[in-house]
Amino acid sequence: MSFPTIDPDTLQKTLSAPPFVVVDGVVNIRDFGGHPTAEPDTRVRSSYLFRSGEPARITETGKEQLKCLGIKKVFDFRSSLEIANYKAKTPVIEGVEFVSAPVSDDEAYDPVGLAARVKRFEADETTAFVALYSRILESGGPAFEKVLLHFRDHPDESCLIHCTAGKDRTGVFAALVLQLLGVDDEIIVNDYVLTTVGLQPALPMLVARFQKEPIFRDNFEAMMKMAGARAETMRAFLDRILKDKYGGPVNYLRTHTELTDEDITQICRNLLVQE
């Protein structure tokens, strides 16, 4: 059994350069700020918004690197059952607060739920991802609101958001925020696709973990599809779901969170900088 790999030299160069940052023991960690927006001479703030895979394996060196990034709060989009099943406990880091913000309920990770997801990915990968990301938006309002309130109230405290791989729940939230701030869709797509690189060092671990689930043992192809981050997936999500189904990020926040228009305006003000 094998999985797609990237040339080691290319991989190392990419992971050592922005937007990726180095935190030992944490995969797929990067700054998702710094992008230009539709407003002239305006960018998303850098060194404030970070995203990653789970930090359960962070080393002592990694803890110091995380603190050097100025990260004061970490938001965890995983469910309690998921954390327990994968034995991926939240680390303790002095000066860093960890906030539980589960996006999905535990049923999404029971054997029946996993089996249903695998069957959908076998049939049509893009359609399966679009359906999954729609469900993430539908259930994720309260979790996303926790992070957005941090943006509103603590503009001087950098934060990290993560799920297990830093791809689906984290990717949906990042896309929501970037589109809210007026970042071009193709830039959002490219940010999402970077996960293909960011997850490379973790692929053996993720494969070993997934194979503990009976449904994955004889279906490597579906498993790898679920681990993918294709441009077509994010384009379809932005067009079919975020825009067409929910009416754009502002309307989504109005209907799925308790945030007011004034809150949304303040959040955008806090996350944007003039060049």
ZISUL-V549364 format. One record per pair of residues at least 24 apart in sequence whose ideal C-beta (glycine too) atoms are under 10 Angstrom apart, sorted by the first residue. I is the first residue (numbers start at 1). J is the second residue. D is the distance in Angstrom with one decimal. If there is no record, write none. Layout:
i;j;d
I;J;D
I;J;D
This chain:
i;j;d
1;207;7.7
1;211;8.9
1;220;5.9
2;207;9.7
2;220;9.1
2;224;10.0
3;200;9.3
3;203;5.2
3;204;7.9
3;206;9.1
3;207;6.3
3;220;8.2
3;223;9.1
3;224;6.1
3;227;8.2
4;196;8.5
4;200;8.7
4;203;8.2
4;224;7.5
4;227;9.6
4;228;9.0
5;200;6.8
5;203;7.8
6;196;8.1
6;197;6.5
6;200;5.5
8;200;9.4
10;197;8.7
10;200;10.0
11;197;6.7
11;198;9.9
11;200;5.6
11;201;7.8
12;201;9.8
14;194;8.3
14;197;5.2
14;198;8.7
14;200;9.0
15;194;10.0
15;197;6.8
15;198;7.2
15;200;8.0
15;201;7.6
18;46;8.4
18;47;9.9
19;46;8.6
19;49;10.0
19;50;9.3
19;51;9.4
19;191;7.7
19;194;7.1
19;198;9.6
20;52;9.9
20;194;7.7
20;197;7.9
20;198;6.7
21;47;9.1
21;50;7.2
21;52;9.0
21;65;7.8
21;66;9.1
21;68;9.5
21;69;6.3
21;71;9.9
22;61;9.6
22;62;8.5
22;65;6.2
22;69;9.7
23;50;8.9
23;52;7.4
23;55;7.8
23;58;6.7
23;59;8.9
23;61;8.7
23;62;4.7
23;63;8.4
23;64;9.2
23;65;4.7
23;66;5.1
23;67;9.8
23;68;9.1
23;69;7.4
23;71;9.0
23;160;9.0
24;57;9.2
24;58;7.1
24;59;4.5
24;60;8.4
24;61;4.5
24;62;3.7
24;63;8.6
24;64;8.9
24;65;6.3
24;66;9.2
25;55;7.3
25;56;8.4
25;57;4.5
25;58;4.0
25;59;4.3
25;60;9.0
25;61;7.9
25;62;4.2
25;63;8.6
25;65;9.3
25;66;9.5
25;91;8.8
26;50;9.8
26;52;5.2
26;53;6.7
26;54;8.0
26;55;4.9
26;56;9.0
26;57;7.4
26;58;5.3
26;59;9.0
26;62;5.9
26;63;9.8
26;65;8.6
26;66;7.5
26;91;9.6
26;160;8.8
26;162;8.2
26;166;8.9
26;202;9.6
27;52;7.0
27;53;4.4
27;54;8.4
27;55;9.3
27;57;8.5
27;162;9.9
27;165;7.8
27;166;7.3
27;195;9.7
27;198;6.3
27;199;6.2
27;200;8.4
27;201;5.6
27;202;4.2
27;203;9.4
27;205;8.5
27;206;9.0
28;52;5.5
28;53;4.5
28;54;9.5
28;162;8.6
28;165;6.6
28;166;4.1
28;167;7.3
28;170;8.5
28;194;8.2
28;195;5.8
28;196;9.6
28;197;8.4
28;198;3.2
28;199;5.3
28;200;9.0
28;201;8.6
28;202;7.1
28;229;9.5
29;53;7.3
29;55;8.4
29;58;9.8
29;62;9.3
29;65;9.5
29;66;8.7
29;69;9.0
29;71;10.0
29;160;7.6
29;162;8.2
29;166;7.3
29;198;7.3
30;166;8.6
30;174;9.8
30;191;8.4
30;194;6.6
30;195;9.0
30;197;9.5
30;198;6.5
31;69;8.6
31;158;9.3
32;161;8.9
32;170;9.1
32;171;9.6
32;173;9.6
32;174;5.0
32;175;9.5
32;177;7.9
32;178;7.0
32;183;9.6
32;188;9.4
32;191;5.8
32;192;9.7
32;194;9.0
33;158;9.5
33;177;9.5
33;178;9.0
33;181;9.2
33;183;9.9
33;271;7.6
33;272;9.7
33;273;8.9
34;273;9.5
35;178;6.5
35;181;8.0
35;182;9.4
35;183;4.7
35;184;8.0
35;187;5.2
35;188;8.2
35;190;9.4
35;191;7.5
36;182;9.0
36;183;7.4
36;184;7.6
36;187;7.5
36;275;8.3
37;178;8.8
37;181;5.6
37;182;3.9
37;183;5.6
37;184;8.2
37;187;9.3
37;268;9.4
37;271;9.7
37;272;6.7
37;273;9.9
38;181;8.9
38;182;4.0
38;183;7.9
38;184;7.4
39;181;9.0
39;182;6.0
39;268;9.8
39;272;7.3
39;274;9.0
40;274;9.5
40;275;8.9
41;273;9.7
41;274;5.9
41;275;4.5
42;181;8.8
42;182;7.8
42;272;5.4
42;273;7.1
42;274;6.0
42;275;6.9
43;181;9.2
43;183;9.2
43;271;9.8
43;272;7.1
43;273;5.7
43;274;8.1
43;275;5.9
44;177;8.3
44;178;6.9
44;181;5.4
44;182;8.9
44;183;6.5
44;187;9.7
44;268;9.8
44;271;6.0
44;272;6.4
44;273;7.8
45;151;9.8
45;155;8.4
45;158;9.2
45;181;9.4
45;270;7.9
45;271;5.5
45;272;6.9
45;273;5.2
46;158;10.0
46;273;8.1
47;71;9.6
47;158;6.3
48;151;8.5
48;154;9.9
48;155;7.7
48;156;8.8
48;157;8.5
48;158;4.9
48;159;7.5
48;270;8.7
48;271;7.3
48;273;9.4
49;147;9.4
49;151;8.3
49;158;7.7
49;159;7.2
49;160;8.6
49;161;7.9
49;174;7.9
49;177;7.3
49;178;9.1
49;181;9.9
49;271;7.3
50;74;9.0
50;158;6.7
50;159;7.0
50;160;4.3
50;161;7.4
50;162;8.8
50;166;9.9
51;75;10.0
51;159;9.9
51;160;7.0
51;161;5.4
51;162;6.7
51;163;9.2
51;166;5.6
51;167;9.4
51;170;5.0
51;171;8.0
51;173;8.1
51;174;5.6
51;177;9.9
51;191;8.9
51;194;9.7
51;195;9.0
51;198;9.1
52;160;6.0
52;161;7.9
52;162;4.7
52;163;9.1
52;165;9.3
52;166;4.8
52;170;7.6
52;198;8.1
53;88;9.7
53;162;6.2
53;163;7.6
53;164;6.4
53;165;5.0
53;166;4.0
53;167;7.9
53;170;8.2
53;195;8.9
53;198;7.6
53;199;7.1
53;201;9.8
53;202;6.3
53;205;9.8
53;206;8.8
54;78;7.0
54;82;9.4
54;83;8.4
54;86;8.0
54;88;5.1
54;89;9.5
54;90;8.7
54;91;9.6
54;162;5.9
54;163;7.2
54;164;5.3
54;165;7.8
54;166;7.8
54;202;9.4
55;88;8.9
55;90;7.6
55;91;5.7
55;93;8.4
55;96;9.6
55;98;8.7
55;160;7.8
55;162;6.5
55;166;9.9
56;83;8.4
56;86;8.2
56;87;8.0
56;88;3.9
56;89;5.9
56;90;7.2
56;91;6.5
56;162;9.9
56;164;9.4
57;88;8.0
57;91;8.5
57;202;9.2
57;205;8.4
58;91;5.3
58;93;7.6
59;91;9.7
60;93;9.8
62;91;8.9
62;93;9.1
63;91;7.3
63;92;8.9
63;93;4.9
63;94;8.0
63;95;9.6
63;96;8.1
64;93;9.2
66;91;9.4
66;93;6.5
66;95;9.6
66;96;6.8
66;158;10.0
66;160;7.5
67;93;7.0
67;94;8.0
67;95;6.1
67;96;6.7
69;158;6.4
69;160;8.2
70;156;8.9
70;157;7.7
70;158;4.3
70;159;9.4
71;95;9.3
71;96;6.3
71;97;9.8
71;157;8.3
71;158;4.9
71;159;6.3
71;160;5.1
72;96;6.3
72;97;6.7
72;150;9.2
72;154;7.6
72;156;8.8
72;157;4.0
72;158;6.4
72;159;6.8
72;160;9.3
73;97;4.9
73;98;7.8
73;99;6.2
73;146;9.7
73;147;8.9
73;150;6.1
73;154;7.4
73;157;6.1
73;158;8.2
73;159;4.5
73;160;7.6
73;161;9.5
74;98;4.9
74;99;6.9
74;101;9.9
74;159;6.9
74;160;4.7
74;161;7.8
74;162;6.9
75;99;5.0
75;100;8.3
75;101;4.9
75;143;7.8
75;144;9.3
75;146;6.4
75;147;5.0
75;150;7.5
75;159;6.5
75;160;7.2
75;161;4.7
75;162;7.4
75;163;9.8
75;170;9.4
75;173;8.9
76;100;5.5
76;101;6.2
76;102;7.7
76;103;9.7
76;143;9.2
76;160;9.4
76;161;8.3
76;162;6.3
76;163;7.7
76;164;9.8
76;169;10.0
77;101;5.8
77;102;6.6
77;103;4.5
77;104;8.3
77;136;8.9
77;140;7.7
77;143;6.0
77;144;8.8
77;146;9.8
77;147;9.0
77;161;6.7
77;162;6.8
77;163;4.3
77;164;8.6
77;166;9.4
77;168;9.1
77;169;4.3
77;170;6.4
77;172;9.3
77;173;7.3
78;102;6.4
78;103;8.1
78;104;8.7
78;109;9.0
78;162;8.0
78;163;5.6
78;164;6.0
78;169;8.0
79;103;7.9
79;104;5.9
79;105;6.5
79;106;5.0
79;107;9.0
79;108;7.2
79;109;6.2
79;163;9.6
79;164;10.0
80;105;9.7
80;106;6.7
80;109;9.8
81;105;8.7
81;106;3.8
81;107;8.6
81;108;8.9
81;109;5.4
81;110;7.5
82;106;7.5
82;108;8.3
82;109;4.9
82;163;8.6
82;164;6.8
83;109;9.8
83;164;9.1
84;109;9.7
85;109;6.5
85;110;9.4
85;209;9.2
85;212;8.6
85;213;8.9
86;164;7.1
86;206;9.9
86;209;6.0
86;210;9.8
86;212;8.7
87;209;9.3
88;164;7.3
88;209;8.9
96;159;9.7
96;160;8.7
97;150;10.0
97;157;9.2
97;159;9.3
98;160;9.5
99;143;9.6
99;146;6.3
99;147;8.4
99;150;8.2
99;159;8.9
99;161;9.7
100;143;8.9
100;146;9.0
101;140;8.8
101;142;7.8
101;143;3.9
101;144;7.8
101;145;8.7
101;146;4.6
101;147;6.7
101;161;8.3
101;163;9.9
101;169;9.6
101;173;9.6
102;139;9.0
102;140;9.0
102;142;8.9
102;143;6.1
102;163;9.5
102;169;9.1
103;135;9.3
103;136;5.8
103;137;9.3
103;138;10.0
103;139;6.2
103;140;4.2
103;141;9.3
103;142;8.9
103;143;4.7
103;144;7.7
103;163;7.2
103;168;8.9
103;169;4.6
103;170;9.2
103;172;8.1
103;173;8.0
104;132;9.6
104;135;7.4
104;136;6.9
104;138;9.7
104;139;5.6
104;140;7.6
104;143;8.8
104;163;9.3
104;168;9.6
104;169;7.4
105;139;7.0
108;132;9.2
108;135;7.9
108;136;9.5
108;139;8.6
109;164;9.8
109;213;9.4
111;213;7.2
111;214;7.2
111;215;6.9
112;215;9.5
113;215;9.9
114;210;9.2
114;213;5.8
114;214;9.0
114;215;5.3
114;216;7.9
114;226;9.7
115;213;8.9
115;214;8.5
115;215;4.7
115;216;9.7
115;219;9.9
116;215;9.3
117;215;8.6
117;222;8.8
117;226;7.3
118;210;9.9
118;213;8.9
118;215;5.2
118;216;7.0
118;219;6.0
118;222;4.9
118;223;7.7
118;225;9.1
118;226;7.5
119;215;8.9
119;219;9.3
119;222;8.1
120;222;9.0
120;225;10.0
120;226;9.7
121;219;8.9
121;221;8.8
121;222;4.8
121;223;8.5
121;224;9.5
121;225;4.8
121;226;5.5
121;228;9.4
122;219;7.2
122;221;7.7
122;222;4.9
122;225;8.0
123;222;9.5
124;225;10.0
125;221;10.0
125;222;8.8
125;225;4.9
125;226;8.6
125;228;7.3
125;230;7.5
125;232;8.6
125;233;7.6
126;225;9.8
126;230;7.5
126;232;5.4
126;233;5.8
126;235;9.1
126;236;5.5
126;237;9.3
126;240;9.7
127;233;9.9
127;236;8.1
127;240;9.5
128;222;9.3
128;225;7.9
128;226;8.3
128;233;9.2
129;168;7.9
129;171;9.8
129;225;8.7
129;226;8.6
129;228;8.5
129;229;9.4
129;230;8.0
129;232;8.8
129;233;4.4
129;234;8.7
129;236;7.4
129;237;7.1
130;232;9.8
130;233;7.3
130;234;9.8
130;235;10.0
130;236;5.0
130;237;5.7
130;239;9.4
130;240;5.7
130;241;6.1
130;245;9.7
131;240;9.9
131;241;9.0
132;168;6.5
132;169;9.5
132;172;8.9
132;226;8.9
132;233;9.5
132;237;9.2
133;168;6.9
133;169;9.0
133;171;8.0
133;172;5.2
133;175;8.5
133;233;7.9
133;234;8.7
133;236;8.7
133;237;4.7
133;238;9.6
133;240;9.4
133;241;6.1
133;242;8.6
134;172;9.2
134;237;7.9
134;240;8.2
134;241;4.8
134;242;9.1
134;245;6.7
134;246;8.7
135;172;9.7
135;241;9.9
136;163;9.5
136;168;6.6
136;169;5.5
136;170;9.8
136;171;9.0
136;172;4.7
136;173;8.3
136;176;9.7
136;237;9.5
136;241;9.5
137;172;6.3
137;173;9.3
137;175;9.8
137;176;7.6
137;237;8.9
137;241;6.6
137;242;7.3
137;245;8.2
137;246;6.5
137;252;6.6
137;256;7.2
138;241;9.6
138;245;9.4
138;246;9.1
138;252;9.9
138;256;7.6
139;169;9.8
139;256;9.1
140;169;6.9
140;172;7.0
140;173;7.1
140;176;8.7
140;252;9.8
140;256;7.7
140;257;9.5
141;252;8.0
141;253;8.0
141;255;8.2
141;256;3.3
141;257;4.9
141;258;8.7
141;259;9.4
142;256;8.4
142;257;7.3
142;258;8.7
143;169;8.2
143;173;8.2
143;257;9.7
144;169;9.5
144;172;8.7
144;173;5.7
144;176;6.9
144;177;8.6
144;252;9.0
144;253;8.1
144;256;7.8
144;257;6.7
144;259;9.4
145;253;8.2
145;256;8.3
145;257;4.1
145;258;6.5
145;259;6.4
145;263;9.4
146;257;9.6
147;173;6.9
147;177;8.4
147;267;9.9
148;173;9.3
148;176;9.3
148;177;8.0
148;180;9.1
148;253;7.4
148;257;7.0
148;259;6.3
148;263;7.6
148;264;8.3
148;267;5.7
148;271;9.8
149;257;9.1
149;258;9.3
149;259;7.9
149;263;7.9
149;267;8.6
150;267;9.5
150;270;9.8
151;177;8.1
151;263;9.5
151;266;8.5
151;267;4.7
151;268;9.0
151;269;9.9
151;270;5.7
151;271;6.0
152;259;8.1
152;262;9.5
152;263;5.7
152;264;8.8
152;265;9.7
152;266;5.2
152;267;5.1
152;268;9.9
152;269;9.3
152;270;6.6
152;271;9.7
153;263;9.7
153;266;9.0
153;267;9.6
153;270;9.0
154;270;8.8
155;266;9.0
155;267;9.1
155;269;8.6
155;270;4.0
155;271;7.9
156;270;9.3
164;202;9.8
164;206;8.3
164;209;8.8
165;195;7.3
165;198;8.7
165;199;5.9
165;202;7.2
165;203;9.9
165;206;6.6
165;226;9.5
165;227;7.0
165;229;9.0
166;195;6.5
166;198;6.8
166;199;7.7
166;202;9.3
166;229;9.8
167;192;8.1
167;195;4.7
167;196;9.1
167;198;8.4
167;199;7.0
167;226;9.3
167;227;7.7
167;228;8.6
167;229;5.6
167;233;9.9
168;192;9.9
168;195;9.2
168;226;8.7
168;227;9.9
168;229;8.9
168;233;9.6
170;195;8.6
171;195;6.7
171;229;7.2
171;233;8.9
171;234;7.3
171;237;8.7
172;234;9.3
172;237;7.3
172;241;9.0
172;242;8.7
174;234;10.0
175;234;6.5
175;237;6.9
175;238;6.6
175;241;9.8
175;242;7.0
175;249;8.8
176;237;10.0
176;238;9.7
176;242;6.9
176;246;9.4
176;248;9.9
176;249;5.3
176;252;6.9
176;253;8.2
177;249;7.8
177;267;8.6
177;268;9.6
177;271;7.4
178;238;9.9
178;249;8.9
178;271;9.6
179;238;6.8
179;242;6.4
179;243;8.5
179;248;7.4
179;249;4.9
179;250;9.5
179;252;9.6
180;242;9.9
180;248;8.5
180;249;4.0
180;250;6.8
180;252;8.8
180;253;7.4
180;264;7.5
180;267;7.7
180;268;6.7
180;271;8.5
181;249;8.7
181;267;8.9
181;268;6.0
181;271;5.8
181;272;6.2
182;249;9.8
182;268;8.3
182;272;8.3
185;234;8.3
185;235;7.1
185;238;5.3
185;239;8.1
185;242;9.6
185;243;9.1
186;231;8.7
186;234;9.6
186;235;8.4
186;238;9.8
188;234;6.5
188;235;9.1
188;237;9.5
188;238;6.6
188;242;9.7
189;229;9.9
189;230;9.4
189;231;5.0
189;232;8.9
189;233;8.8
189;234;4.6
189;235;5.7
189;237;9.4
189;238;7.6
190;231;7.7
190;234;8.9
191;229;9.9
191;234;8.5
192;229;5.7
192;230;8.7
192;231;7.6
192;233;7.5
192;234;4.2
192;235;9.3
192;237;8.7
192;238;9.5
193;228;9.7
193;229;5.5
193;230;7.2
193;231;5.4
193;232;10.0
193;233;9.0
193;234;7.3
194;229;7.7
195;227;9.2
195;228;8.8
195;229;3.9
195;234;10.0
196;227;9.1
196;228;7.1
196;229;4.9
196;230;8.1
196;231;9.7
197;229;9.1
198;229;8.6
199;227;6.8
199;228;9.3
199;229;7.7
202;227;9.4
203;227;7.2
